[in-house]
Amino acid sequence: MHPSEATRELRCARCGVHVTTSGDRVFPFGEQAMLCFECAVACGGVHDEDAEKWTRPPDVTDVLAIERDP
């Protein structure tokens, strides 16, 4: 298995729930940030289950502001 294919466990940048890079429906953004499915939808994201992709990405502006303000 290529190292980039390995499952990584991270936390949702908005709510802090544990998410994995494989198996969970997540929205990756930035270098290593993720939104869980629920937060991504709450931020306006639309996920196409059949195509298995985000057809409208969530707005991560507020999440980025939170990450900059410790």
PDB file of N, CA, C and O in Angstrom:
ATOM      1  N   MET A   1       0.847  -1.182   0.000  1.00  0.00           N
ATOM      2  CA  MET A   1       0.000   0.000   0.000  1.00  0.00           C
ATOM      3  C   MET A   1       0.887   1.238   0.000  1.00  0.00           C
ATOM      4  O   MET A   1       1.842   1.337   0.770  1.00  0.00           O
ATOM      5  N   HIS A   2       0.561   2.159  -0.858  1.00  0.00           N
ATOM      6  CA  HIS A   2       1.279   3.427  -0.936  1.00  0.00           C
ATOM      7  C   HIS A   2       0.972   4.237   0.322  1.00  0.00           C
ATOM      8  O   HIS A   2      -0.168   4.229   0.787  1.00  0.00           O
ATOM      9  N   PRO A   3       1.969   4.941   0.886  1.00  0.00           N
ATOM     10  CA  PRO A   3       1.736   5.708   2.117  1.00  0.00           C
ATOM     11  C   PRO A   3       0.575   6.693   2.021  1.00  0.00           C
ATOM     12  O   PRO A   3      -0.106   6.929   3.019  1.00  0.00           O
ATOM     13  N   SER A   4       0.333   7.271   0.854  1.00  0.00           N
ATOM     14  CA  SER A   4      -0.757   8.232   0.720  1.00  0.00           C
ATOM     15  C   SER A   4      -2.125   7.555   0.783  1.00  0.00           C
ATOM     16  O   SER A   4      -3.138   8.223   0.989  1.00  0.00           O
ATOM     17  N   GLU A   5      -2.159   6.214   0.604  1.00  0.00           N
ATOM     18  CA  GLU A   5      -3.413   5.480   0.661  1.00  0.00           C
ATOM     19  C   GLU A   5      -3.740   5.007   2.070  1.00  0.00           C
ATOM     20  O   GLU A   5      -4.835   4.499   2.308  1.00  0.00           O
ATOM     21  N   ALA A   6      -2.827   5.162   2.991  1.00  0.00           N
ATOM     22  CA  ALA A   6      -3.054   4.705   4.359  1.00  0.00           C
ATOM     23  C   ALA A   6      -4.173   5.516   5.005  1.00  0.00           C
ATOM     24  O   ALA A   6      -4.331   6.709   4.746  1.00  0.00           O
ATOM     25  N   THR A   7      -4.932   4.847   5.840  1.00  0.00           N
ATOM     26  CA  THR A   7      -6.005   5.523   6.560  1.00  0.00           C
ATOM     27  C   THR A   7      -5.410   6.396   7.645  1.00  0.00           C
ATOM     28  O   THR A   7      -4.568   5.951   8.425  1.00  0.00           O
ATOM     29  N   ARG A   8      -5.852   7.636   7.690  1.00  0.00           N
ATOM     30  CA  ARG A   8      -5.424   8.556   8.741  1.00  0.00           C
ATOM     31  C   ARG A   8      -6.640   8.930   9.559  1.00  0.00           C
ATOM     32  O   ARG A   8      -7.734   9.102   9.022  1.00  0.00           O
ATOM     33  N   GLU A   9      -6.445   9.054  10.859  1.00  0.00           N
ATOM     34  CA  GLU A   9      -7.531   9.505  11.728  1.00  0.00           C
ATOM     35  C   GLU A   9      -7.255  10.941  12.134  1.00  0.00           C
ATOM     36  O   GLU A   9      -6.191  11.266  12.659  1.00  0.00           O
ATOM     37  N   LEU A  10      -8.232  11.783  11.882  1.00  0.00           N
ATOM     38  CA  LEU A  10      -8.126  13.203  12.194  1.00  0.00           C
ATOM     39  C   LEU A  10      -9.385  13.634  12.930  1.00  0.00           C
ATOM     40  O   LEU A  10     -10.280  12.824  13.170  1.00  0.00           O
ATOM     41  N   ARG A  11      -9.449  14.890  13.282  1.00  0.00           N
ATOM     42  CA  ARG A  11     -10.649  15.456  13.902  1.00  0.00           C
ATOM     43  C   ARG A  11     -11.276  16.459  12.937  1.00  0.00           C
ATOM     44  O   ARG A  11     -10.584  17.150  12.190  1.00  0.00           O
ATOM     45  N   CYS A  12     -12.584  16.516  12.973  1.00  0.00           N
ATOM     46  CA  CYS A  12     -13.308  17.508  12.186  1.00  0.00           C
ATOM     47  C   CYS A  12     -12.866  18.888  12.667  1.00  0.00           C
ATOM     48  O   CYS A  12     -12.835  19.151  13.869  1.00  0.00           O
ATOM     49  N   ALA A  13     -12.531  19.755  11.738  1.00  0.00           N
ATOM     50  CA  ALA A  13     -12.041  21.091  12.084  1.00  0.00           C
ATOM     51  C   ALA A  13     -13.129  21.964  12.697  1.00  0.00           C
ATOM     52  O   ALA A  13     -12.823  22.990  13.304  1.00  0.00           O
ATOM     53  N   ARG A  14     -14.380  21.581  12.551  1.00  0.00           N
ATOM     54  CA  ARG A  14     -15.484  22.405  13.066  1.00  0.00           C
ATOM     55  C   ARG A  14     -16.013  21.898  14.401  1.00  0.00           C
ATOM     56  O   ARG A  14     -16.193  22.682  15.333  1.00  0.00           O
ATOM     57  N   CYS A  15     -16.266  20.579  14.504  1.00  0.00           N
ATOM     58  CA  CYS A  15     -16.895  20.056  15.728  1.00  0.00           C
ATOM     59  C   CYS A  15     -15.976  19.170  16.564  1.00  0.00           C
ATOM     60  O   CYS A  15     -16.273  18.897  17.727  1.00  0.00           O
ATOM     61  N   GLY A  16     -14.858  18.719  15.983  1.00  0.00           N
ATOM     62  CA  GLY A  16     -13.889  17.936  16.739  1.00  0.00           C
ATOM     63  C   GLY A  16     -14.110  16.438  16.755  1.00  0.00           C
ATOM     64  O   GLY A  16     -13.323  15.716  17.367  1.00  0.00           O
ATOM     65  N   VAL A  17     -15.160  15.940  16.099  1.00  0.00           N
ATOM     66  CA  VAL A  17     -15.414  14.502  16.075  1.00  0.00           C
ATOM     67  C   VAL A  17     -14.290  13.801  15.296  1.00  0.00           C
ATOM     68  O   VAL A  17     -13.739  14.368  14.352  1.00  0.00           O
ATOM     69  N   HIS A  18     -13.957  12.580  15.693  1.00  0.00           N
ATOM     70  CA  HIS A  18     -12.939  11.809  14.977  1.00  0.00           C
ATOM     71  C   HIS A  18     -13.467  11.393  13.609  1.00  0.00           C
ATOM     72  O   HIS A  18     -14.599  10.924  13.491  1.00  0.00           O
ATOM     73  N   VAL A  19     -12.648  11.566  12.580  1.00  0.00           N
ATOM     74  CA  VAL A  19     -12.969  11.125  11.221  1.00  0.00           C
ATOM     75  C   VAL A  19     -11.760  10.399  10.664  1.00  0.00           C
ATOM     76  O   VAL A  19     -10.633  10.625  11.105  1.00  0.00           O
ATOM     77  N   THR A  20     -11.996   9.529   9.697  1.00  0.00           N
ATOM     78  CA  THR A  20     -10.895   8.853   9.020  1.00  0.00           C
ATOM     79  C   THR A  20     -10.910   9.257   7.555  1.00  0.00           C
ATOM     80  O   THR A  20     -11.941   9.665   7.020  1.00  0.00           O
ATOM     81  N   THR A  21      -9.763   9.140   6.919  1.00  0.00           N
ATOM     82  CA  THR A  21      -9.657   9.526   5.515  1.00  0.00           C
ATOM     83  C   THR A  21     -10.207   8.455   4.590  1.00  0.00           C
ATOM     84  O   THR A  21     -10.362   8.696   3.393  1.00  0.00           O
ATOM     85  N   SER A  22     -10.502   7.283   5.119  1.00  0.00           N
ATOM     86  CA  SER A  22     -11.161   6.256   4.311  1.00  0.00           C
ATOM     87  C   SER A  22     -12.315   5.691   5.121  1.00  0.00           C
ATOM     88  O   SER A  22     -12.188   5.448   6.321  1.00  0.00           O
ATOM     89  N   GLY A  23     -13.419   5.490   4.466  1.00  0.00           N
ATOM     90  CA  GLY A  23     -14.580   4.939   5.146  1.00  0.00           C
ATOM     91  C   GLY A  23     -15.573   5.979   5.603  1.00  0.00           C
ATOM     92  O   GLY A  23     -16.776   5.718   5.587  1.00  0.00           O
ATOM     93  N   ASP A  24     -15.117   7.149   6.010  1.00  0.00           N
ATOM     94  CA  ASP A  24     -16.023   8.221   6.421  1.00  0.00           C
ATOM     95  C   ASP A  24     -16.230   9.177   5.252  1.00  0.00           C
ATOM     96  O   ASP A  24     -15.313   9.421   4.468  1.00  0.00           O
ATOM     97  N   ARG A  25     -17.442   9.714   5.142  1.00  0.00           N
ATOM     98  CA  ARG A  25     -17.692  10.758   4.142  1.00  0.00           C
ATOM     99  C   ARG A  25     -17.213  12.058   4.760  1.00  0.00           C
ATOM    100  O   ARG A  25     -17.848  12.602   5.664  1.00  0.00           O
ATOM    101  N   VAL A  26     -16.106  12.542   4.273  1.00  0.00           N
ATOM    102  CA  VAL A  26     -15.506  13.760   4.813  1.00  0.00           C
ATOM    103  C   VAL A  26     -15.238  14.733   3.676  1.00  0.00           C
ATOM    104  O   VAL A  26     -15.229  14.352   2.505  1.00  0.00           O
ATOM    105  N   PHE A  27     -15.020  15.993   4.033  1.00  0.00           N
ATOM    106  CA  PHE A  27     -14.615  16.999   3.062  1.00  0.00           C
ATOM    107  C   PHE A  27     -13.228  17.479   3.451  1.00  0.00           C
ATOM    108  O   PHE A  27     -13.081  18.223   4.421  1.00  0.00           O
ATOM    109  N   PRO A  28     -12.197  17.058   2.699  1.00  0.00           N
ATOM    110  CA  PRO A  28     -10.843  17.525   3.007  1.00  0.00           C
ATOM    111  C   PRO A  28     -10.623  18.928   2.445  1.00  0.00           C
ATOM    112  O   PRO A  28     -11.119  19.261   1.368  1.00  0.00           O
ATOM    113  N   PHE A  29      -9.874  19.744   3.186  1.00  0.00           N
ATOM    114  CA  PHE A  29      -9.502  21.070   2.693  1.00  0.00           C
ATOM    115  C   PHE A  29      -8.192  21.473   3.344  1.00  0.00           C
ATOM    116  O   PHE A  29      -7.798  20.930   4.376  1.00  0.00           O
ATOM    117  N   GLY A  30      -7.530  22.430   2.727  1.00  0.00           N
ATOM    118  CA  GLY A  30      -6.226  22.842   3.239  1.00  0.00           C
ATOM    119  C   GLY A  30      -5.232  21.696   3.130  1.00  0.00           C
ATOM    120  O   GLY A  30      -5.416  20.772   2.337  1.00  0.00           O
ATOM    121  N   GLU A  31      -4.186  21.763   3.928  1.00  0.00           N
ATOM    122  CA  GLU A  31      -3.155  20.731   3.852  1.00  0.00           C
ATOM    123  C   GLU A  31      -3.543  19.449   4.561  1.00  0.00           C
ATOM    124  O   GLU A  31      -3.260  18.362   4.058  1.00  0.00           O
ATOM    125  N   GLN A  32      -4.190  19.545   5.726  1.00  0.00           N
ATOM    126  CA  GLN A  32      -4.568  18.342   6.455  1.00  0.00           C
ATOM    127  C   GLN A  32      -5.886  18.485   7.192  1.00  0.00           C
ATOM    128  O   GLN A  32      -6.163  17.703   8.102  1.00  0.00           O
ATOM    129  N   ALA A  33      -6.698  19.448   6.833  1.00  0.00           N
ATOM    130  CA  ALA A  33      -7.952  19.682   7.546  1.00  0.00           C
ATOM    131  C   ALA A  33      -9.091  18.886   6.918  1.00  0.00           C
ATOM    132  O   ALA A  33      -9.086  18.596   5.722  1.00  0.00           O
ATOM    133  N   MET A  34     -10.056  18.546   7.748  1.00  0.00           N
ATOM    134  CA  MET A  34     -11.227  17.784   7.317  1.00  0.00           C
ATOM    135  C   MET A  34     -12.470  18.326   8.004  1.00  0.00           C
ATOM    136  O   MET A  34     -12.407  18.841   9.120  1.00  0.00           O
ATOM    137  N   LEU A  35     -13.602  18.202   7.318  1.00  0.00           N
ATOM    138  CA  LEU A  35     -14.906  18.409   7.933  1.00  0.00           C
ATOM    139  C   LEU A  35     -15.625  17.070   7.907  1.00  0.00           C
ATOM    140  O   LEU A  35     -15.573  16.356   6.906  1.00  0.00           O
ATOM    141  N   CYS A  36     -16.298  16.721   9.005  1.00  0.00           N
ATOM    142  CA  CYS A  36     -17.133  15.528   8.990  1.00  0.00           C
ATOM    143  C   CYS A  36     -18.311  15.800   8.055  1.00  0.00           C
ATOM    144  O   CYS A  36     -18.567  16.946   7.687  1.00  0.00           O
ATOM    145  N   PHE A  37     -19.016  14.755   7.678  1.00  0.00           N
ATOM    146  CA  PHE A  37     -20.120  14.897   6.742  1.00  0.00           C
ATOM    147  C   PHE A  37     -21.173  15.877   7.250  1.00  0.00           C
ATOM    148  O   PHE A  37     -21.639  16.736   6.502  1.00  0.00           O
ATOM    149  N   GLU A  38     -21.545  15.747   8.516  1.00  0.00           N
ATOM    150  CA  GLU A  38     -22.586  16.598   9.073  1.00  0.00           C
ATOM    151  C   GLU A  38     -22.191  18.072   9.037  1.00  0.00           C
ATOM    152  O   GLU A  38     -23.006  18.924   8.682  1.00  0.00           O
ATOM    153  N   CYS A  39     -20.953  18.376   9.398  1.00  0.00           N
ATOM    154  CA  CYS A  39     -20.492  19.771   9.376  1.00  0.00           C
ATOM    155  C   CYS A  39     -20.365  20.283   7.947  1.00  0.00           C
ATOM    156  O   CYS A  39     -20.677  21.443   7.675  1.00  0.00           O
ATOM    157  N   ALA A  40     -19.911  19.433   7.035  1.00  0.00           N
ATOM    158  CA  ALA A  40     -19.788  19.847   5.639  1.00  0.00           C
ATOM    159  C   ALA A  40     -21.153  20.224   5.068  1.00  0.00           C
ATOM    160  O   ALA A  40     -21.277  21.221   4.356  1.00  0.00           O
ATOM    161  N   VAL A  41     -22.174  19.430   5.380  1.00  0.00           N
ATOM    162  CA  VAL A  41     -23.529  19.737   4.917  1.00  0.00           C
ATOM    163  C   VAL A  41     -24.046  21.001   5.603  1.00  0.00           C
ATOM    164  O   VAL A  41     -24.679  21.840   4.961  1.00  0.00           O
ATOM    165  N   ALA A  42     -23.781  21.140   6.899  1.00  0.00           N
ATOM    166  CA  ALA A  42     -24.214  22.335   7.631  1.00  0.00           C
ATOM    167  C   ALA A  42     -23.566  23.602   7.073  1.00  0.00           C
ATOM    168  O   ALA A  42     -24.124  24.693   7.197  1.00  0.00           O
ATOM    169  N   CYS A  43     -22.400  23.460   6.465  1.00  0.00           N
ATOM    170  CA  CYS A  43     -21.699  24.607   5.869  1.00  0.00           C
ATOM    171  C   CYS A  43     -22.072  24.797   4.402  1.00  0.00           C
ATOM    172  O   CYS A  43     -21.409  25.546   3.684  1.00  0.00           O
ATOM    173  N   GLY A  44     -23.137  24.117   3.952  1.00  0.00           N
ATOM    174  CA  GLY A  44     -23.635  24.320   2.595  1.00  0.00           C
ATOM    175  C   GLY A  44     -23.170  23.318   1.567  1.00  0.00           C
ATOM    176  O   GLY A  44     -23.510  23.453   0.392  1.00  0.00           O
ATOM    177  N   GLY A  45     -22.408  22.319   1.963  1.00  0.00           N
ATOM    178  CA  GLY A  45     -21.926  21.319   1.023  1.00  0.00           C
ATOM    179  C   GLY A  45     -23.027  20.374   0.568  1.00  0.00           C
ATOM    180  O   GLY A  45     -23.947  20.058   1.323  1.00  0.00           O
ATOM    181  N   VAL A  46     -22.918  19.927  -0.681  1.00  0.00           N
ATOM    182  CA  VAL A  46     -23.859  18.953  -1.233  1.00  0.00           C
ATOM    183  C   VAL A  46     -23.046  17.783  -1.757  1.00  0.00           C
ATOM    184  O   VAL A  46     -22.156  17.951  -2.590  1.00  0.00           O
ATOM    185  N   HIS A  47     -23.367  16.585  -1.252  1.00  0.00           N
ATOM    186  CA  HIS A  47     -22.641  15.373  -1.627  1.00  0.00           C
ATOM    187  C   HIS A  47     -23.533  14.495  -2.485  1.00  0.00           C
ATOM    188  O   HIS A  47     -24.661  14.190  -2.098  1.00  0.00           O
ATOM    189  N   ASP A  48     -23.038  14.084  -3.652  1.00  0.00           N
ATOM    190  CA  ASP A  48     -23.760  13.182  -4.549  1.00  0.00           C
ATOM    191  C   ASP A  48     -23.370  11.759  -4.188  1.00  0.00           C
ATOM    192  O   ASP A  48     -22.247  11.331  -4.453  1.00  0.00           O
ATOM    193  N   GLU A  49     -24.297  11.027  -3.586  1.00  0.00           N
ATOM    194  CA  GLU A  49     -24.017   9.656  -3.145  1.00  0.00           C
ATOM    195  C   GLU A  49     -23.669   8.748  -4.310  1.00  0.00           C
ATOM    196  O   GLU A  49     -22.751   7.935  -4.202  1.00  0.00           O
ATOM    197  N   ASP A  50     -24.390   8.870  -5.436  1.00  0.00           N
ATOM    198  CA  ASP A  50     -24.150   7.993  -6.580  1.00  0.00           C
ATOM    199  C   ASP A  50     -22.769   8.220  -7.184  1.00  0.00           C
ATOM    200  O   ASP A  50     -22.068   7.266  -7.518  1.00  0.00           O
ATOM    201  N   ALA A  51     -22.384   9.478  -7.321  1.00  0.00           N
ATOM    202  CA  ALA A  51     -21.078   9.806  -7.905  1.00  0.00           C
ATOM    203  C   ALA A  51     -19.964   9.775  -6.867  1.00  0.00           C
ATOM    204  O   ALA A  51     -18.784   9.824  -7.214  1.00  0.00           O
ATOM    205  N   GLU A  52     -20.343   9.694  -5.582  1.00  0.00           N
ATOM    206  CA  GLU A  52     -19.385   9.688  -4.476  1.00  0.00           C
ATOM    207  C   GLU A  52     -18.433  10.884  -4.531  1.00  0.00           C
ATOM    208  O   GLU A  52     -17.216  10.739  -4.413  1.00  0.00           O
ATOM    209  N   LYS A  53     -19.030  12.082  -4.716  1.00  0.00           N
ATOM    210  CA  LYS A  53     -18.217  13.302  -4.726  1.00  0.00           C
ATOM    211  C   LYS A  53     -19.064  14.473  -4.251  1.00  0.00           C
ATOM    212  O   LYS A  53     -20.294  14.410  -4.238  1.00  0.00           O
ATOM    213  N   TRP A  54     -18.383  15.532  -3.866  1.00  0.00           N
ATOM    214  CA  TRP A  54     -19.055  16.761  -3.450  1.00  0.00           C
ATOM    215  C   TRP A  54     -19.400  17.548  -4.708  1.00  0.00           C
ATOM    216  O   TRP A  54     -18.507  17.935  -5.461  1.00  0.00           O
ATOM    217  N   THR A  55     -20.693  17.789  -4.940  1.00  0.00           N
ATOM    218  CA  THR A  55     -21.107  18.570  -6.104  1.00  0.00           C
ATOM    219  C   THR A  55     -21.113  20.062  -5.799  1.00  0.00           C
ATOM    220  O   THR A  55     -21.000  20.884  -6.708  1.00  0.00           O
ATOM    221  N   ARG A  56     -21.244  20.413  -4.523  1.00  0.00           N
ATOM    222  CA  ARG A  56     -21.072  21.799  -4.080  1.00  0.00           C
ATOM    223  C   ARG A  56     -20.245  21.749  -2.806  1.00  0.00           C
ATOM    224  O   ARG A  56     -20.686  21.183  -1.805  1.00  0.00           O
ATOM    225  N   PRO A  57     -19.063  22.327  -2.829  1.00  0.00           N
ATOM    226  CA  PRO A  57     -18.217  22.278  -1.629  1.00  0.00           C
ATOM    227  C   PRO A  57     -18.785  23.148  -0.513  1.00  0.00           C
ATOM    228  O   PRO A  57     -19.417  24.171  -0.776  1.00  0.00           O
ATOM    229  N   PRO A  58     -18.559  22.742   0.719  1.00  0.00           N
ATOM    230  CA  PRO A  58     -18.995  23.569   1.841  1.00  0.00           C
ATOM    231  C   PRO A  58     -18.165  24.846   1.924  1.00  0.00           C
ATOM    232  O   PRO A  58     -17.027  24.894   1.457  1.00  0.00           O
ATOM    233  N   ASP A  59     -18.744  25.864   2.517  1.00  0.00           N
ATOM    234  CA  ASP A  59     -18.037  27.121   2.755  1.00  0.00           C
ATOM    235  C   ASP A  59     -17.219  26.952   4.034  1.00  0.00           C
ATOM    236  O   ASP A  59     -17.784  26.840   5.122  1.00  0.00           O
ATOM    237  N   VAL A  60     -15.908  26.933   3.909  1.00  0.00           N
ATOM    238  CA  VAL A  60     -15.031  26.709   5.063  1.00  0.00           C
ATOM    239  C   VAL A  60     -14.444  28.010   5.612  1.00  0.00           C
ATOM    240  O   VAL A  60     -13.527  27.973   6.432  1.00  0.00           O
ATOM    241  N   THR A  61     -14.958  29.153   5.173  1.00  0.00           N
ATOM    242  CA  THR A  61     -14.434  30.447   5.616  1.00  0.00           C
ATOM    243  C   THR A  61     -14.432  30.571   7.133  1.00  0.00           C
ATOM    244  O   THR A  61     -13.423  30.956   7.723  1.00  0.00           O
ATOM    245  N   ASP A  62     -15.564  30.246   7.772  1.00  0.00           N
ATOM    246  CA  ASP A  62     -15.650  30.352   9.236  1.00  0.00           C
ATOM    247  C   ASP A  62     -14.705  29.379   9.925  1.00  0.00           C
ATOM    248  O   ASP A  62     -14.115  29.707  10.954  1.00  0.00           O
ATOM    249  N   VAL A  63     -14.560  28.187   9.366  1.00  0.00           N
ATOM    250  CA  VAL A  63     -13.679  27.174   9.958  1.00  0.00           C
ATOM    251  C   VAL A  63     -12.232  27.636   9.876  1.00  0.00           C
ATOM    252  O   VAL A  63     -11.468  27.453  10.824  1.00  0.00           O
ATOM    253  N   LEU A  64     -11.852  28.228   8.762  1.00  0.00           N
ATOM    254  CA  LEU A  64     -10.486  28.737   8.625  1.00  0.00           C
ATOM    255  C   LEU A  64     -10.222  29.844   9.635  1.00  0.00           C
ATOM    256  O   LEU A  64      -9.119  29.935  10.175  1.00  0.00           O
ATOM    257  N   ALA A  65     -11.212  30.684   9.897  1.00  0.00           N
ATOM    258  CA  ALA A  65     -11.054  31.758  10.882  1.00  0.00           C
ATOM    259  C   ALA A  65     -10.872  31.182  12.278  1.00  0.00           C
ATOM    260  O   ALA A  65     -10.078  31.706  13.058  1.00  0.00           O
ATOM    261  N   ILE A  66     -11.593  30.114  12.608  1.00  0.00           N
ATOM    262  CA  ILE A  66     -11.459  29.460  13.916  1.00  0.00           C
ATOM    263  C   ILE A  66     -10.059  28.885  14.076  1.00  0.00           C
ATOM    264  O   ILE A  66      -9.459  29.001  15.145  1.00  0.00           O
ATOM    265  N   GLU A  67      -9.531  28.262  13.015  1.00  0.00           N
ATOM    266  CA  GLU A  67      -8.199  27.659  13.087  1.00  0.00           C
ATOM    267  C   GLU A  67      -7.116  28.712  13.285  1.00  0.00           C
ATOM    268  O   GLU A  67      -6.086  28.423  13.894  1.00  0.00           O
ATOM    269  N   ARG A  68      -7.324  29.918  12.786  1.00  0.00           N
ATOM    270  CA  ARG A  68      -6.320  30.979  12.941  1.00  0.00           C
ATOM    271  C   ARG A  68      -6.370  31.617  14.319  1.00  0.00           C
ATOM    272  O   ARG A  68      -5.363  32.144  14.792  1.00  0.00           O
ATOM    273  N   ASP A  69      -7.536  31.575  14.975  1.00  0.00           N
ATOM    274  CA  ASP A  69      -7.708  32.150  16.311  1.00  0.00           C
ATOM    275  C   ASP A  69      -7.653  31.050  17.356  1.00  0.00           C
ATOM    276  O   ASP A  69      -8.649  30.360  17.570  1.00  0.00           O
ATOM    277  N   PRO A  70      -6.515  30.870  18.010  1.00  0.00           N
ATOM    278  CA  PRO A  70      -6.429  29.794  19.009  1.00  0.00           C
ATOM    279  C   PRO A  70      -7.261  30.085  20.241  1.00  0.00           C
ATOM    280  O   PRO A  70      -7.292  29.277  21.169  1.00  0.00           O
TER     281      PRO A  70
END
